[in-house]
């Protein structure tokens, strides 16, 4: 009987040891939730955690689901080196919960990101090296996160701003300027002359004093970028349209994502002043983290002068701007090799 008990105990211990050995942190595939102030926000961790480097990614939009970025070549490559943390954001994608609509704003979302950083350190160890990366709207959210209090910046080793909009009035004015400038260049070259002529006339009539004007300018900037791709001024490939891959994600849980998209649109309409007046420019001097700015030369939606302004305003000793010359707002897909190289180098230099 003793022999049987000893054998069973040995088998249990052996199973525990071997199961730990099979827990390969170089191939993480974890799901977790940030539950805070009425919101349940899903977060997905994929990639290589062997170096304990975790890159928290804040998606664009607002309203884009986060996981469709995983289909890009850039993020597949980054997952080979680091653990990528895909954060859904309050009220977007697959997030759920019962929270006040008045609290569905960028500052509440920023507190969610800080809570996520604390959860990651609790789950994976206080010695993990956290980096923060925000794309487009995620750039605005990333800056907001770093500015909410004195503790927030201390949670991260570095900040990567990928075409992030820290100042909407500055962005809209520079979009008008860039459409005028590039449009005249393309007309001189004989490219899409009628389309550029019409675009220049339309944007110069906008006063950008209402949400409708901002949305009209967004549509004009998107069409302008498409013209540059079609005329081979910027790169165009199957991976250019990350948006086209949203359907892969929507098929998974369509009801939640569709309802959230409708609700979030209503929230935007109820906060029109925010999407016209939002600006963090006067607070950027408080940023001291190592910072990398990555932009597309022909980004018509969040033009590169915003990177110049932020670069000059932040107080970081380590900072760098990279402008990808064959890209627009979708540089993650247009020049993936260059994008990934810059991100990897920055993280390795500051981890």
C-alpha positions in Angstrom: 0.0 0.0 0.0 2.8 2.4 0.9 4.4 1.6 -2.4 1.2 2.5 -4.2 0.9 5.8 -2.3 4.5 6.7 -2.9 4.1 5.9 -6.6 1.0 8.1 -6.9 2.7 11.0 -5.1 5.7 10.7 -7.3 3.5 10.7 -10.4 1.7 13.9 -9.2 5.0 15.7 -8.5 6.4 14.6 -11.8 3.3 15.9 -13.6 3.6 19.2 -11.8 7.2 19.6 -12.7 6.7 18.7 -16.4 3.7 21.0 -16.7 5.8 23.9 -15.4 8.5 23.0 -17.9 5.9 23.1 -20.7 4.8 26.6 -19.6 6.8 28.3 -22.4 6.8 32.0 -21.9 8.4 32.5 -25.3 4.9 31.6 -26.7 2.5 33.5 -24.6 -1.2 33.3 -25.4 -3.1 34.8 -22.4 -6.4 36.5 -22.0 -7.2 38.8 -19.1 -9.7 41.5 -18.1 -9.3 44.9 -16.7 -12.3 45.4 -14.5 -12.5 49.0 -13.4 -15.2 51.5 -12.6 -18.0 49.5 -14.2 -16.1 48.5 -17.3 -14.9 44.9 -18.2 -12.1 45.4 -20.7 -10.6 42.3 -22.4 -6.9 42.3 -23.0 -4.9 39.7 -25.1 -1.3 38.9 -24.6 0.6 37.2 -27.4 4.3 36.7 -28.2 7.6 36.2 -26.6 7.9 36.9 -22.9 11.3 35.3 -22.3 13.0 38.7 -22.0 10.2 40.0 -19.8 9.5 42.9 -22.3 5.8 43.7 -22.7 4.6 46.2 -25.3 1.2 47.6 -24.5 -0.6 48.6 -27.7 -3.4 51.2 -27.8 -5.4 50.9 -31.0 -6.8 53.7 -33.1 -10.2 54.9 -34.0 -11.7 55.6 -31.6 -13.7 52.5 -32.0 -11.4 50.1 -33.8 -11.2 46.6 -32.3 -7.6 45.8 -31.3 -7.0 42.3 -32.5 -7.2 43.0 -36.3 -3.7 44.6 -35.9 -2.4 41.1 -35.2 -3.0 40.2 -38.8 -0.3 42.7 -40.0 3.3 41.7 -40.8 4.6 44.3 -38.4 2.9 42.9 -35.3 3.6 39.2 -36.2 7.3 40.2 -36.3 7.2 42.2 -33.0 5.6 39.1 -31.3 8.8 37.2 -32.1 10.8 39.4 -29.9 8.4 40.8 -27.3 5.1 40.1 -25.6 2.4 42.2 -27.3 -0.4 43.4 -25.1 -3.5 44.2 -27.1 -5.8 46.3 -25.0 -9.4 46.7 -26.1 -10.3 50.1 -24.5 -13.4 51.1 -22.6 -16.6 51.0 -24.6 -14.9 49.6 -27.8 -14.6 46.2 -29.5 -15.4 43.4 -27.1 -15.4 45.5 -23.9 -18.5 45.2 -21.7 -19.9 46.4 -18.4 -22.3 49.0 -16.9 -20.6 52.4 -16.6 -21.7 56.0 -16.8 -21.7 57.4 -20.3 -20.4 60.6 -19.0 -17.3 58.7 -17.9 -16.7 57.2 -21.3 -13.9 59.7 -22.0 -10.2 59.7 -22.7 -9.2 60.4 -19.1 -11.2 57.5 -17.8 -9.7 55.3 -20.5 -6.3 56.6 -19.5 -6.9 55.4 -15.9 -7.8 52.0 -17.4 -4.4 51.8 -19.1 -2.6 52.6 -15.9 -4.7 49.9 -14.1 -3.6 47.5 -16.9 0.0 48.2 -16.3 -0.4 47.4 -12.6 -2.2 44.2 -13.4 0.5 43.1 -15.8 3.2 43.7 -13.2 1.1 41.7 -10.7 0.6 38.8 -13.1 4.0 38.6 -14.8 6.3 40.0 -12.1 7.4 43.4 -10.8 10.6 43.1 -12.9 8.9 43.1 -16.3 9.8 45.9 -18.7 6.7 47.7 -19.9 6.6 49.9 -23.0 3.6 51.8 -24.3 2.7 52.3 -27.9 -0.3 54.2 -29.3 -1.5 54.5 -32.8 -3.6 57.5 -34.0 -6.3 57.8 -31.4 -4.2 55.5 -29.3 -1.5 58.1 -29.4 -3.8 60.6 -27.8 -4.8 58.0 -25.2 -1.1 57.1 -24.5 -0.1 60.7 -23.9 -3.2 61.1 -21.6 -2.2 58.0 -19.7 1.3 59.4 -19.1 -0.1 62.7 -17.9 -2.8 61.5 -15.4 -0.5 61.5 -12.4 3.2 61.3 -11.3 3.1 57.5 -10.9 1.9 56.7 -14.5 5.2 57.4 -16.3 7.2 55.4 -13.8 5.3 52.2 -14.9 6.9 52.3 -18.4 10.4 52.2 -19.8 9.5 54.0 -23.0 6.7 55.5 -25.1 6.2 55.0 -28.9 3.9 57.5 -30.6 2.7 56.2 -34.0 0.9 59.1 -35.7 -0.8 60.0 -32.5 -3.1 63.0 -32.3 -2.3 65.0 -29.2 -3.9 68.1 -30.5 -7.0 68.0 -32.7 -7.1 71.7 -33.8 -3.4 71.5 -34.8 -4.0 68.3 -36.7 -7.0 69.6 -38.6 -5.2 72.8 -39.7 -2.1 70.8 -40.8 -4.3 68.4 -42.7 -5.7 71.4 -44.7 -2.2 72.7 -45.2 -0.9 69.3 -46.4 -3.7 68.7 -48.8 -3.1 72.1 -50.3 0.7 71.6 -50.5 0.7 68.0 -51.8 -2.3 68.6 -54.0 -0.5 71.4 -55.8 2.6 69.2 -56.3 0.5 66.4 -57.7 -1.4 68.8 -60.0 1.9 70.0 -61.3 3.0 66.4 -62.0 -0.3 65.8 -63.8 -1.6 63.2 -61.2 -5.3 63.0 -60.5 -5.7 66.7 -61.4 -9.5 67.0 -61.2 -9.6 65.1 -57.9 -6.9 67.2 -56.3 -8.4 70.5 -57.6 -11.8 69.6 -56.1 -10.2 68.5 -52.8 -8.3 71.7 -52.4 -11.5 73.7 -53.0 -13.5 71.7 -50.5 -11.0 71.8 -47.6 -10.4 75.5 -47.9 -14.1 76.1 -47.3 -14.1 74.2 -44.0 -13.9 76.2 -40.8 -13.3 73.1 -38.6 -15.5 74.6 -35.9 -17.9 71.6 -35.7 -17.7 67.9 -35.5 -19.3 67.7 -39.0 -16.4 69.7 -40.4 -13.9 67.5 -38.7 -15.5 64.4 -40.1 -15.7 66.0 -43.6 -12.0 66.7 -43.4 -11.3 63.1 -42.3 -13.1 61.8 -45.4 -11.1 64.2 -47.6 -7.8 63.1 -46.0 -8.6 59.5 -46.5 -9.5 60.0 -50.2 -6.3 62.0 -50.7 -4.2 59.2 -49.2 -5.9 56.7 -51.6 -5.0 58.9 -54.6 -1.3 58.9 -53.5 -1.3 55.1 -53.3 -3.0 54.8 -56.7 -0.5 57.1 -58.3 2.4 55.2 -56.7 3.6 58.1 -54.5 3.2 55.9 -51.4 3.3 52.1 -51.0 0.2 50.1 -51.7 -0.1 46.4 -50.9 -2.6 43.8 -49.7 -1.6 44.7 -46.1 -2.3 48.4 -46.6 -5.9 48.1 -45.6 -5.8 46.9 -42.0 -9.4 48.1 -41.8 -10.5 45.5 -44.4 -9.5 42.8 -41.9 -11.8 43.9 -39.2 -14.4 41.4 -40.5 -12.1 38.6 -39.2 -12.6 40.0 -35.7 -16.3 40.9 -36.1 -17.2 37.3 -37.1 -15.9 36.2 -33.6 -18.4 38.2 -31.5 -20.4 40.4 -33.9 -23.2 41.5 -31.5 -20.9 43.0 -28.9 -18.6 44.8 -31.4 -21.5 46.2 -33.4 -23.4 47.4 -30.4 -20.3 49.0 -29.0 -19.6 50.7 -32.3 -23.2 52.2 -32.4 -23.0 53.3 -28.7 -19.5 54.8 -29.1 -20.7 56.8 -32.1 -23.5 58.2 -30.0 -20.9 59.0 -27.3 -18.9 60.9 -29.9 -21.9 62.9 -31.0 -22.6 63.8 -27.3 -19.0 65.0 -26.9 -18.6 67.1 -30.0 -16.6 69.8 -28.3 -14.0 67.2 -27.3 -13.4 66.1 -30.9 -13.0 69.6 -32.0 -11.0 71.2 -29.2 -8.9 68.4 -27.6 -5.3 69.5 -27.0 -2.5 68.3 -24.8 0.2 70.5 -26.3 0.6 72.7 -23.2 1.1 69.7 -21.0 3.7 67.8 -23.1 6.6 69.2 -21.2 5.7 66.9 -18.3 6.7 63.9 -20.4 10.2 62.6 -19.5 10.2 59.1 -20.8 12.4 57.9 -23.7 10.1 58.5 -26.7 10.0 57.4 -30.3 7.8 59.2 -32.9 7.0 57.2 -36.1 5.1 59.0 -38.9 4.3 58.7 -42.5 5.6 61.6 -44.7 2.2 61.7 -46.5 0.0 61.3 -43.4 -3.0 63.4 -44.2 -5.0 62.4 -41.1 -2.5 63.3 -38.5 0.3 65.2 -40.3 3.9 65.0 -39.2 4.2 68.6 -37.8 2.4 67.1 -34.8 5.5 64.9 -34.3 7.7 67.9 -34.5 5.7 69.9 -32.0 5.6 67.0 -29.5 9.3 66.3 -30.0 10.2 69.9 -29.2 7.8 70.1 -26.2 8.6 66.9 -24.3 11.3 67.0 -21.7 12.8 63.5 -22.5 16.5 63.2 -22.8 16.1 60.3 -25.2 13.8 61.1 -28.1 13.8 60.4 -31.8 11.5 61.1 -34.9 11.3 58.7 -37.8 9.5 59.8 -41.0 8.8 57.0 -43.4 8.9 58.5 -46.9 6.6 56.0 -48.7 3.8 56.0 -46.2 0.7 57.9 -45.0 -1.4 57.2 -41.9 -1.1 53.4 -42.4 2.7 53.2 -42.2 2.5 50.1 -40.0 1.4 48.2 -43.1 3.0 50.3 -45.9 6.6 50.0 -44.6 6.5 47.2 -42.1 10.2 46.3 -42.2 11.3 49.9 -41.4 8.6 50.3 -38.8 9.5 47.1 -37.0 13.3 47.8 -37.1 12.7 51.2 -35.4 10.5 49.8 -32.7 12.8 46.9 -31.9 15.9 49.1 -31.8 14.2 51.6 -29.5 13.0 49.0 -27.1 16.4 47.2 -27.0 18.1 50.5 -26.3 15.8 51.4 -23.4 14.7 48.1 -21.8 
